[in-house]
Amino acid sequence: MAKSTLVAKSGPLKGLNVAVSLWSKILVFSLVIYAIVWKEQAGGMFSAVNSWILSAMKWYYIGLVAALLFFVVWLMMSRFGNIRLGKDSDRPEFSYFSWFAMLFGAGMGIGLVFWSIAEPIYHFSSNPFITEEMAGTAEAAQVAMRLTFFHWGLHPWALYVFVGLTLAYFAYRKGLPLTIRSSLYPLIGDRIYGPIGHTADIMAIIGTVFGIATSLGLGVKQIGTGLSELTGIAYFATTNAQIFLIAIISAIATVSVVSGVGKGIRILSEFNLWLSITILAFFLLFGPTRYLLNSFLQNIGDYIGHVLPLSFWSEANSDANWQGGWTAFYWGWWISWAPFVGMFIARISKGRTIREFVAGVLFVPALLAFVWLTLFGGTALHIELAGGGGIAEAVSKDVTLALYATFDNMDITALLAKAAATLATLLIATYFITSSDSGTLVVNTLMSMGDQDPPVVHRVVWGLGEGLVAAVLLLTGGLGALQTAAIAGALPFSIIMLFMAIGLVRSLNQEAIGGAAAPLKTRRA
């Protein structure tokens, strides 16, 4: 079966894989209706499945993520490192700055804004590595930063590296479609164009749509809180206002994705990065500067010293399930996002070598995340340790207040605090836009069998559709159910990732023996 026979030549699905497009719409629509009409039942069922996975299978998630981190580092250092993701004559489309800006914005920029203060404060009060007597002490602060670095450092980016590298290799080096199915070609050959390939792509689409929708829904609560804090108008924190915000974000994201990667998405991502640098500079200049500089150096050393044992720590000698709410939960969430972020990174990485790709995507964003966590989280911890406190109380009341409570409790003027809060709220909004537009591009690329310039009409439909799903679920209270569903969906995709690794190694070995970058031979009818 040829790739071209799967794509509609005319009609409303013109340019799309008919089977993947129809089944994706049916399943997305069905799950949304289920989460709305039977939200308690759906929430209970998804929660039960998720709880079982995060409890019974946490050893698997922890082992898998650790193994993939070692795998991508091995690829970078191996004889395969000089292989180019494309023809030997291909060179990168984007500069390093644009490349880093886009991959960081799609990967976790918004999550860092949300959790960079809240998570260290949570661990500062309680975690498995401190006693009740140690809670709230300087030692607890160090452990809190260690755990936060672990959750936002090399491990999540290793997942994105693995998926992105695999997809880019088979698409640009071997001439296969830029889709999840292509990574399975060394194992099943032309059967990737049948039901197995359709299933892999559909799973990636559903994970992307629900991941973006739940992030939009949960994120506008942060934006609403920010606007409410800035203006003193409580209406911004209401559901109606949040739905209006979703509409605005979705509209801007749709315009961005219609304009293409080289224009709208790139420009917004670069703006995000510059705005991020501005916020980071604010914390460094107006926060406890000497403490932050010392803390950054110490946090890096502490992370390096503990990353290996933490990578394999599975809470085996404890009856508690702390990891089910933190590490295993994070790993499941990162796996569920890996198809979306990995494919987007692959889309912007043609022409780079495997060594350059791994080094750039694994280490640069992780280092930026460490700077971010130290400046945001370190400032909040310093306020708790040496200032007037108040951050922990705000976090326990409402996680979305953490960032604004930190600004309010810094040793700065009220005017400067408001200016910083305004910039932070703008940053949250722009990160949501870049996550949404890159997610829309990925969905359309998957549906169009790897077309990197999918039909504009479908980009508009899915760009607005993701916002509509988020708004409906927010209005009906079904967001939580689909968030747990997305994380539960990480389990079957993680199995696909194992086969992807086998296929990648097999193809790399074949190329090393044959010494050719030619497309894989196919037997299409």
N, C-alpha and C positions, 0 to 999 in steps of 0.2 A: 504493500500500500504506500503510495507516494505521499509526501507531506502536502503537496498541492491539492490532492484530492480531498483532504480533510477541511480545507478552507472554502467557505461559501464565496461564490463569484458574483452573486447578486442577491437582492432582497435585503431585509432589515439586518441580517447577520453578515452582510458582505464584509469580507476580510477577516472573519473570525472562524475558529474551529467550531463547527456546529455542535458537536457532541459536548465538548468542554464548556462552551458558552451556555447551552441550554441547561445542562445538569448543574452547573454552578448557580445559575439563577434560581432553579427549582429548589436546590438545597438551602441556599441563603434565605430565600423567601420562606421556606417551610420552617427553618430554625428560628427565624425572627417571629413568625406567627406563634410558634410553640412557646417562645420566651415571653410573648405578650399575653396570649390568652390563658396559658397555664403556667404563669410565671412562678408560682410557688412550687408547683410540681417540677417544673424545669429546673428551678434553682436548687431544689432538693436533690434531684437526680444528678445534675452536673456536679454539684458539691460533693455528693457521695462518691462519685467516680473519681473526682479530683483528689479527694481525701485519701482514697485507697491508693491511688497512684503515688502521691507524695509521701505516703507512709510505707507501703509495701515495696514500691519500686524506686525509692530514693537512692538505694545503692547503685541501681542501674544508671540513673541520671548522673549521679556524681562520678561514677566510673567512666561513663561515656564522654562527658564534657572534659574530664581530665585527659582521657585518651586522645581526643581530637585536638586538644591544645598541644600535646606532645607530637601528634602527627603533623600538624602544620609547621611546627618549628623544625621538625626533621626534614620536611619538604624544602624549607628555606635553606637549610644547610647541606642538602644532599646534592648529588650530581644533576638533579633535575632543576636546580635553582635558576639556571641560565635559560631555560626554555621560555620562549616568549608566548604570551597569550594572544596569539594571532600569527600571521606570517612572520618570517624572520625579518622582513623589511618594514613591518608595521611599527609605528611609534604612537605614544599616548596622544589622545585627543585633547586632554585637559592638563593645565599646569598643576604642579603639586598643590598650590594653595587652593585652587578650585576643587581639586580632587579630594583633599582633606576636608574641606568645608562641606561638600556634598555627602561624603560617607559618614561624617560625624553627625550632621543634621538628621540624616535618615536613621542612623543607628541608635542613638540614645540621648541626643541633646535634650529633649523634653523631659525624659525621665530623670536626668541629672538635676534639672531645675527643681523638679518636684521632690526628690528624695535626698538631695545632697545635704540638707540640714536635718530633715525628719529622721532619716535612718541612723546617723550617728547618735542623735539624741535618744532614740529608742534603745540602742545598744549600750549607751552610757548609763542607762537606768537598770538594764537587765540583759544578760546573755549567759550562755553556758560556761564561759571562761572566767567569770567573776562571782564572788560570793555576795550575799546581801550587804555585808559590811563594806565591801569594796565599791558598791554602786555609788556613782556620783563623785568618785575620786579621780585624781590624775591618772592612776593606773587604768581605771575603767575607761577614761577618755582615749587612752592609747589602744586598748583592745577594741573600742568602738570604731576607731578609724581603720584598724587592721581588718575587721570584718567588712566594713563598707568598701574598702579598697578591693577586697577579695571578690565581692559581689559585682563590682563595676569595672574590674580591671581586665586582665588578659583573657579570662575564661569566656565571657560573653563574646568578645571580639574574635576569639578563636573559632566560634561557631559561624560567625559571619564570614570569616576568612575562608573556612572550609567550603561552605556552600557557594560563595562568590567565586572562589578559585576554580572549583569543579565546573561550574556552569560556564565561566569564561573560557576555560580550557577546551571544553567540548564544542562550544559555539564558535570561537574565533580561531582555534587551532585545528579543529577537526571538521568544521563546516556543518555542524548540526544545529538545529533550532535552539535559540536561547530560552530553553524551558527546562523544568526539572527532569522531564522524561529523558532528555539527551544523556544525562549522566549514567543512565542504566544501559546505554547501548552496548558497551563491552560485554554485558552479561546476557542480554536477551535479544540483541540485534534489532531487526526491523519490527519486532513486536512492540517497540516503544511507540509505534504509530497506532497501536490498538488499545484495548481496554486498560491494560496495565499503565501505559503512558498517560491515558486520559485521567485515570484515578490519581496518579501522582500530581498532575497539574491542578486538578480540581481541589485536592487537599491543600495545595499551596494557595490557591485563590481564596478558599473559604477562610483559611488562617489569616491571610492578609486583610480581607474585608472586615472580619470580626476584630482583628487586632487594631486596625485603624479606627473602626467604629467605637470600640470600647475606650480607646485612648482619647478620641475626640470627646466622647461623653464624659469621661472622668476628668479630662483636662480642662474643659470649659468651667468646671467647678472651681478649679484653681484660678482661672482668669476672672470668673465672677467674683470670687473672694477678693482678688486684687483690686478690681474696679470698685467694689464696695468699700474696701479699706481706703482707697485713694480719694473717693468722692464723698464718702459718708452716706451714700444712697444704698439702702438695704435691698432695693429692687434687683440690683445686679446679681445678687446671690440666689435669686429665685429661679425656678425651672424655666419659666417663660423667657426670661432674659438669656438664660444659657442656651435655649433652643435658637434664639435670635443670633447669638454668637456663633453657634454651629453653622447657621446659614451663611453668615459673612465669611467665616473661615473656609467653608466648602466652596463658595463662589470664587474667592481669591485663588484657592488651590487649583480649581478647575481652569481658570485663566492661565495659571502658571504651567500646568501640565499640557495644555493645548499649545502653548508657545514653544514647548520642547525642552529637552535637557540642556542644550547649549545656551538657551536664553533664560526663560523664567526660573527654572529650577536652579540653575547655576547662580544666577544673580541673587535670588533669595537666600541661597545657602551661603554665599560670600557675605551678604549683609548680616546673616545670623552670626557668622564667625566673628566679624568685626564688632558686632554688638556684644557678643560673649566676651571678647577681649576687653571691651570697655568695662563691663560689669566686674570682671576679674581684677582689673586694675583698680577699680573703686574699692574692693575689699582689701586689696594689698595696701593701698595708700591710706585709707581711712579706718581700717580695722587694726587689730593688734599686730602690726607689721613684723616686729622682731619675733614674736611668738609664732606667727604663721610661717616665716622663713625657717625657723628652727624646726617647727613641726613638720614641714614638708620633707626636709632632709631625713628626719627621724622616721616619718611614716613610710618613706620609700625603703629604708633599710629594714624596718620592721616587717613590711610586706614581703620583701625578698627572703627574709629569714623564716617566714611562716607559710609562704604560698604552697610549698610542696606538701607539708603535712595537712594543711587545710584542704588541699585538692582531693585528698583521699579520706578525710575524716567523715565518717558516716554515723556518728552518734551511737555506735554499737553497744556501748556499756551504759546506756541511759534509757530509762523508761519514757523519757519525754520525747516529743517530736518537734523540737525547736526548728530543725531544718525543714520540716514540712511547711512552715510558715515563712521561712527565709531562703536558705540556700537552694533546696530542691524546688521550691516555688519559683525562684529566680531562674534556675536552669530550665525549668519547663517553659517559662515565659520567653526566655531567649530562644529556645528551640522553636517555639511556635512562630517567632518573628524571623527566624533564620531564612526561610524561603523568600520572604519579602525583601529584607535588607540585603541578603546575599545576592539576589538577582539584581537589585538596583546597583550594588557595588560592581557586579560583573558588567553591567551595562556601561559604566563609566570608566572601565579599566582596560579596555582593549589596547594592546600594544605594550603593556608592561610585562616584565619578566616575572616568573614565579617568585624569585627571591625578593624582588622589588615590591611585588604585590603583598606578600606575607609581612615583610618588614613594615611597609607603610600602613596597612590596614590593622595589623596586630598591635604594634608598639606606639605609633604616633597618637591615635585616639585614646589609648589606655593612659599614656602619659598626660595628655590634656585632661582626661577624667581625674587623674590623681591631683593635678593642680587645682581643678575645680572643687573637688571634694575637700581638699585641705583649706582652701580659702573660704568656701561657704560653711562647711561643717566645722572647721577649726575655729572660725569666728564665733559660731554659736556655742561651741564647747568652752571657749575662753570666757564668754559671758556667763556661762553656768559656773565655771570654776573660780573666776576672779572678779566677775562683775555682779550685777544685781540679779542675775537669773531671769526666769520668766519664759525661756524658750521651751523647756520641758513641759511646763504647764500649758502653753499654747498648743504644743503637739498633741498632748493628751486630750485636749478639747476638740481640735480640728487640725488634721495634718496640713490642710491648705493654708493655715495661718503661720506655719513655721517660718517661711521666708520673710513675711512682713513683720512678724514679731522680732526677728533678728535685726532688721533695719531699725525698728523702733527702739531697740535696746542698745544699739551701738552708740558710742560716744561722739555723736555728730549732731548737727542742728536739725530741727524738724523739717526745714526746707530741703536740706540735702537728703534726708531720709526719704522724703516724698519723691524727690527726683530719682533716686535710686530705685524705689519701688515702681515708679512709672516705667523706667527702662526695663526692669525685670519682667513686668507684666507684658510689655511689648515683645520681649524676647520669648516668653512662653507662647504668645500668639504666633510669632513667626516660625518657631520650631514646629508648632502644630501644622502650620501651612506646608512646610517642607516635608513633614512626615506624610501628610495627606496626598500631596501631589506626586511624590515618589511612589507611594502605595498604589495610586491610581494607574501610574505608568506601568508598574509591575503586573497588575491585574490584566490590563489590556495586552501587554506583551505575551503573557501566558495564553490568553484567549485567542491571540492571532498567530499562534505557533511560532513565537519568537520574533515577530516583526517589530523592529526597534523604532518604527514610526507608525504605530497603529492608527486606524481611522479616527479622525477628529471627533466624529459624532459619538463614538463609543467612549472616548476619553471624557467627553462631557457627561454622558449618561452615568458612567461609573464614578466620576468625580462628585457629581451631585448626589448619586445614589448612596455613597458611603456616608455622606452627611445626613441623608434622610434616615438611614438605618440607625445612626447614632441618636438623632433627635427623637425618633419613635421609641427607641429603647429607653432613653432618658426619661421621656414623658410617662412611660408605662412602668418604669422600675425594673426593666428586664436586663439592664446592662451587666449586673453582677453575674447573672446566669450565663450570659454568653462569654464573659471574661473567663469563668471557670471552664466553659466548654472549649475555648480556644487553648487553654493550658492543657486540658485533657487530650486535645487533638495533637499535642506535641509527641505523645507516646508513639502513635503509628508513624508519624513522620520521622521520628528518631530511628526507626527500623529502616526506613528508606535511606537515611543518612549512612547507615552501615554498608548498605549495598553500593551507595555512591562512592564510598571510600575504596571498596574493593575494585569497582570499575575504574576509578581514577588511577590506582596503582597499576592495574593490569595494562591500561592504555599507555601510561608513562613508560613502563618496562618495554612494551612493544615498540614504542618510538625510539627508546634508547638503543634497542637492538637493530631496528631498521634505519635509524638515523634520518627519518623523514617527517615533515610536518604536513604531509598530504592528508586530505579528508579521509575518514574511515570508509572502507569499502562497504557498500550496501547492496541489498538484494531486493530493492523495491520493485514492485510489479509495475 
